[in-house]
Amino acid sequence: MANGFAPYILNDIRSTAGSATPSTKVDMHGLTKFLYTGAGASPIQTSTLAGHKKEVRFHYRQRNTKAQTDTVASCDNVLTPARLEATVSVGNTRQIAWHLPHSLVAQYMEEASARVNLPGSNPNTGASKEMLEIIYAGANGITKGMNDDLIGLVTWGVNSVAGVSTAVTLNLPKDKNIQDLTVGIIKLLSDYHLNGLVGRPQLVGSGLMYSYMLSQPMAGNPDIFGFSSSIATANVDFYPDQDWTTATVGNANTFGVFEPGSIQLVEYIENLGFQSGRLANSTFGVMPLPTVDPLGNAIPVMFDFQLKEIDCPTTLTDAYTGATDTYTKGYSLILKKDFGLFQIPADSYRHEDAQRSVNGALRYTASNACDVC
């Protein structure tokens, strides 16, 4: 029975869509969405398809600076190229578990088997409906926890234009009659390039910047200088994140700007290869949670699962309240995610380099004040 549980669940999740039911709703987890699907996203796997956990190391070199050059020709002066090394790690875990009565799982398996024989059968009835509701209801909790942790792992680099790693104010002016080249989206793009960052800026956050981006498709004619903010904002990608303000413990209008490829999700998917399948009274494998946010964006997160059989009355602890209770014959369905975050190291540039401590992650705080009103 347990061996067939995961394939049936996978098929049912693929064939059903979310609805307006509150328990099935998923918030906008912009950073996680960006790390999985944004420009330059290439999650680093610390596991192999055979089920082995591997250590991931990478090497990098600092670029040379003007201070290392000579002003006269010489055959005697040389530099010794140095290679630096860093290790990618996975240090965070998020898990959620449910107790499933034996009768529910048995009925679900019977209905799922019947659907195989009768293509087109509706999984949104009976035990199948209840099983999917349980799993759908867990999607937001575990992905929100994962997203919050990832936000907390971000290391903010120095903005070499401002000379600080703290948030720089970015004013989105109200007055369209004055073309100020030191504010708004022009300043953001200018800072981005002057920091030596390449590719499309990837923005994550909420607040005023999200409202501004929402307004751009409705922006009217260019201003009196011929400037069109909608054309300018077409040069960036924005990922709204409902967790951003609380997770960063900052201003509601603070947002992040990332260089594609400079920041990557690191994940360890454990239950692959020889670590999947049946072991003792449990079945191990991987499955996705249904994660479609209000914008219709899906986050393709794969979780390790364990379906553990309980064949005798067993005392289990409520994960939220800490209370214990005795559960009869049934199953524990455990979903787990191990992950971390990789970023360009702070010492990727030499100490005398103007871009020292630039790592592709910049912070801004949006405002919406008049330049001259």
Beta strands, then each sheet from edge to edge (+ up, - down):
strand 1: 44-45
strand 2: 56-60
strand 3: 84-88
strand 4: 92-101
strand 5: 168-171
strand 6: 202-205
strand 7: 237-240
strand 8: 254-258
strand 9: 263-268
strand 10: 277-279
strand 11: 282-288
strand 12: 302-310
strand 13: 314-317
strand 14: 324-327
strand 15: 330-343
strand 16: 361-367
sheet 1: 1+ 9+ 15- 4+
sheet 2: 1+ 9+ 15- 12+ 11- 10+
sheet 3: 2+ 3-
sheet 4: 5+ 16+ 8- 6+ 7+
sheet 5: 13+ 14-
end
